[in-house]
Amino acid sequence: MSSPVIDTTAAELLKLVRRPAAWVLLAVAAVLNLIFAYVVPYLSYTSGSGGGMTDGATPEQLLASTLPDQLVANTIGGFAVFAGALALVLGALMFGSEYGWGTVKTMLTQRAGRGSVLLGQLTALAVAIAVGLLVMFGLGALTSTGIALAEDQAINWPGPLDLAQGYGYGWLILLTWAVLGAALGVLLRGVALPIGLGVVWVLGIENLVTAMATSVLDALEPLRDVLPGVNAGSLINTVLVDRSVEPAPGVTDAVGEGRALLTLACYLVVAGVAAAWSMRRRDIT
């Protein structure tokens, strides 16, 4: 049965499929993941020398880090920073562009109310993140299988529960970043400023606060421990099964698994409520 939320979700997904920027973001995320999780370690292994990017890992450890049993860690390892920033950009583009194009007024003159429109958009964003994550898992599985076959290594996959947990955690992390970007797009009614602020926060401010709290200013630890990137990195840390190779930037053990899940869920709720408040209370001009 059709409903305003379902209709809006379908329309938003159709727009995303036809939007080149969405495909570019997915391609960039997938390529970066393959390069840093598989290509760099494997080339370092074949050269016989880890080099500076592999933190002194032995060739055997480098090869082991690219095999199928590391699929979960290799797929979601970069979500705390790099893929998270791309998800934030997707959310800002999807929601903020409507204001730049002036199409938000057209959407809200249809039968669906503002709440239904926003819920449909958020549902479409969640579906898009889920599909993109499946693509990244699939590419990682193919790449790791190819490396294992080329090097005559055993093909051992993570267990079903490990895969489900890793997929769920990855989806939550990316969705949190994407909804934060969406909220900025709605609150600031545009694209450029939300993307600029979001990327500066993810790549700059969070890293600065974390570095200072770790090295020179212990008083910043409570602030560090509530940052979205730190909690995303802490959640990723719980699924890592091989500690012989240094994890991706942003992966940390600052907070426990339960707290990280709760904090990310709180960011999702707060960002969604802020976007809903802005859309319902402010005039669309």
ZIKA-V868961 format. One record per residue. N is the residue number from 0. RES is the residue in three letters. PHI is phi in whole degrees, 0 to 359 (NA if undefined). OMEGA is omega as a letter, one per 40 degrees, with the letter a starting at -180 (999 if undefined). D_CENTER is the distance of its C-alpha to the mean C-alpha in Angstrom with 2 decimals. Layout:
N|RES|PHI|OMEGA|D_CENTER  N|RES|PHI|OMEGA|D_CENTER
This chain:
0|MET|NA|a|32.15  1|SER|285|i|30.65  2|SER|213|i|29.29  3|PRO|304|a|27.93  4|VAL|293|i|24.43  5|ILE|296|i|24.49  6|ASP|298|i|26.01  7|THR|294|i|23.47  8|THR|300|i|20.58  9|ALA|298|a|22.39  10|ALA|295|a|23.15  11|GLU|293|i|19.63  12|LEU|294|i|18.42  13|LEU|297|i|21.45  14|LYS|296|i|20.66  15|LEU|295|a|17.16  16|VAL|299|a|18.83  17|ARG|269|a|21.41  18|ARG|259|a|19.29  19|PRO|301|a|18.99  20|ALA|299|i|16.21  21|ALA|295|i|13.78  22|TRP|292|i|15.03  23|VAL|296|i|14.90  24|LEU|298|i|11.19  25|LEU|296|a|10.71  26|ALA|296|i|13.49  27|VAL|296|i|12.30  28|ALA|298|a|8.99  29|ALA|293|a|11.38  30|VAL|294|i|14.16  31|LEU|299|i|12.62  32|ASN|297|a|11.47  33|LEU|294|a|15.02  34|ILE|296|a|16.74  35|PHE|277|a|15.62  36|ALA|270|a|15.44  37|TYR|233|a|18.55  38|VAL|294|a|20.57  39|VAL|297|i|21.08  40|PRO|298|a|22.02  41|TYR|290|i|24.16  42|LEU|295|i|25.99  43|SER|294|i|26.60  44|TYR|295|a|28.02  45|THR|292|i|30.28  46|SER|280|i|31.53  47|GLY|83|a|32.54  48|SER|218|a|31.12  49|GLY|297|a|27.70  50|GLY|80|a|27.93  51|GLY|293|a|26.18  52|MET|279|a|22.57  53|THR|247|i|23.08  54|ASP|54|i|24.62  55|GLY|76|i|27.86  56|ALA|293|i|26.76  57|THR|286|i|29.53  58|PRO|304|i|29.44  59|GLU|296|i|29.51  60|GLN|293|i|26.48  61|LEU|297|i|24.58  62|LEU|297|a|25.60  63|ALA|300|a|24.74  64|SER|288|a|21.14  65|THR|255|a|20.71  66|LEU|277|a|22.42  67|PRO|303|a|21.23  68|ASP|292|i|21.36  69|GLN|261|a|18.40  70|LEU|302|a|16.16  71|VAL|296|a|13.80  72|ALA|299|a|13.58  73|ASN|289|a|13.31  74|THR|283|a|10.52  75|ILE|258|a|7.99  76|GLY|299|a|9.86  77|GLY|262|a|8.00  78|PHE|286|a|4.53  79|ALA|293|a|6.76  80|VAL|235|a|7.80  81|PHE|292|i|7.67  82|ALA|294|i|4.56  83|GLY|298|i|3.56  84|ALA|296|i|6.99  85|LEU|292|i|6.97  86|ALA|295|i|5.17  87|LEU|298|i|7.75  88|VAL|298|i|10.24  89|LEU|300|i|10.06  90|GLY|298|i|10.82  91|ALA|294|i|13.48  92|LEU|296|a|14.95  93|MET|295|a|15.29  94|PHE|264|a|17.01  95|GLY|286|a|18.62  96|SER|298|a|20.19  97|GLU|299|i|22.43  98|TYR|283|i|24.15  99|GLY|295|i|24.64  100|TRP|277|a|26.14  101|GLY|79|a|28.13  102|THR|278|i|27.11  103|VAL|297|i|25.99  104|LYS|294|i|29.74  105|THR|295|i|30.35  106|MET|300|a|27.75  107|LEU|279|i|29.27  108|THR|269|i|32.80  109|GLN|279|a|32.15  110|ARG|294|a|32.97  111|ALA|292|i|29.59  112|GLY|282|a|29.36  113|ARG|296|i|26.72  114|GLY|297|i|25.19  115|SER|293|i|25.08  116|VAL|298|a|23.53  117|LEU|296|a|20.68  118|LEU|295|i|20.15  119|GLY|295|i|20.25  120|GLN|296|i|17.70  121|LEU|295|i|15.22  122|THR|296|i|16.12  123|ALA|297|i|15.60  124|LEU|296|i|12.09  125|ALA|296|i|11.38  126|VAL|294|i|13.32  127|ALA|298|i|11.68  128|ILE|297|a|8.19  129|ALA|297|i|10.44  130|VAL|292|i|12.41  131|GLY|300|i|9.93  132|LEU|293|i|8.77  133|LEU|299|i|12.55  134|VAL|299|a|13.23  135|MET|294|i|11.23  136|PHE|297|a|13.04  137|GLY|296|i|16.18  138|LEU|295|i|16.21  139|GLY|296|i|15.69  140|ALA|296|i|18.50  141|LEU|296|a|20.75  142|THR|294|a|20.36  143|SER|293|i|21.01  144|THR|295|i|23.89  145|GLY|299|i|25.38  146|ILE|294|a|25.39  147|ALA|297|i|26.96  148|LEU|292|a|29.60  149|ALA|294|a|30.38  150|GLU|257|i|30.93  151|ASP|56|i|32.69  152|GLN|253|i|30.36  153|ALA|294|i|29.98  154|ILE|259|i|27.14  155|ASN|242|a|25.87  156|TRP|264|i|22.80  157|PRO|299|i|20.96  158|GLY|294|a|22.60  159|PRO|304|i|21.57  160|LEU|293|i|20.65  161|ASP|295|i|18.50  162|LEU|297|a|16.68  163|ALA|296|i|16.35  164|GLN|296|i|15.17  165|GLY|298|i|12.51  166|TYR|296|i|11.34  167|GLY|297|i|11.60  168|TYR|295|i|9.81  169|GLY|297|i|6.74  170|TRP|298|i|7.18  171|LEU|297|a|7.98  172|ILE|296|a|5.27  173|LEU|295|i|2.85  174|LEU|294|i|6.54  175|THR|299|i|7.62  176|TRP|298|a|6.16  177|ALA|295|a|7.37  178|VAL|290|i|10.51  179|LEU|298|i|11.18  180|GLY|295|i|11.31  181|ALA|297|i|13.44  182|ALA|298|i|15.65  183|LEU|297|i|16.30  184|GLY|297|i|17.22  185|VAL|287|a|19.64  186|LEU|295|a|21.06  187|LEU|262|i|21.70  188|ARG|54|i|22.58  189|GLY|186|a|21.20  190|VAL|239|a|18.51  191|ALA|300|a|19.55  192|LEU|294|i|19.82  193|PRO|302|i|16.57  194|ILE|295|i|14.64  195|GLY|299|i|16.98  196|LEU|296|a|16.77  197|GLY|296|a|13.01  198|VAL|293|i|12.66  199|VAL|299|i|15.75  200|TRP|295|a|14.44  201|VAL|295|a|11.24  202|LEU|270|a|13.25  203|GLY|244|a|16.64  204|ILE|296|a|17.56  205|GLU|298|i|15.37  206|ASN|297|i|16.49  207|LEU|294|i|19.99  208|VAL|298|a|20.27  209|THR|297|a|19.04  210|ALA|296|a|21.48  211|MET|291|a|24.29  212|ALA|294|a|23.90  213|THR|280|a|24.01  214|SER|249|a|26.92  215|VAL|238|a|29.18  216|LEU|219|a|28.57  217|ASP|297|a|28.15  218|ALA|296|i|28.50  219|LEU|275|a|24.93  220|GLU|300|i|23.58  221|PRO|300|i|23.49  222|LEU|292|i|21.47  223|ARG|303|a|19.08  224|ASP|285|i|18.63  225|VAL|250|i|17.41  226|LEU|288|a|14.73  227|PRO|298|a|11.19  228|GLY|293|i|9.96  229|VAL|294|i|12.96  230|ASN|290|i|12.47  231|ALA|296|i|8.96  232|GLY|296|i|10.80  233|SER|292|i|13.74  234|LEU|292|i|12.23  235|ILE|298|a|11.12  236|ASN|301|a|14.66  237|THR|286|a|16.27  238|VAL|255|i|15.52  239|LEU|286|a|16.75  240|VAL|248|a|20.18  241|ASP|231|a|21.47  242|ARG|263|a|22.08  243|SER|284|i|24.28  244|VAL|244|a|21.64  245|GLU|300|i|19.75  246|PRO|289|a|16.05  247|ALA|293|i|13.43  248|PRO|304|i|13.50  249|GLY|96|i|12.14  250|VAL|281|a|12.93  251|THR|212|i|15.84  252|ASP|245|a|18.24  253|ALA|297|a|18.89  254|VAL|229|a|18.69  255|GLY|281|a|19.30  256|GLU|298|a|17.28  257|GLY|297|i|18.90  258|ARG|294|i|18.46  259|ALA|297|i|14.74  260|LEU|299|a|14.40  261|LEU|296|a|16.85  262|THR|295|i|15.39  263|LEU|295|i|11.95  264|ALA|297|i|14.13  265|CYS|296|i|16.33  266|TYR|298|i|13.80  267|LEU|301|a|13.00  268|VAL|295|a|16.79  269|VAL|297|i|17.79  270|ALA|296|i|15.57  271|GLY|296|i|16.83  272|VAL|295|i|20.34  273|ALA|298|i|20.33  274|ALA|295|i|19.44  275|ALA|295|i|22.09  276|TRP|299|a|24.61  277|SER|296|a|24.28  278|MET|289|a|24.66  279|ARG|277|a|27.58  280|ARG|264|a|29.47  281|ARG|258|i|29.36  282|ASP|291|i|31.43  283|ILE|262|a|29.95  284|THR|242|999|31.98
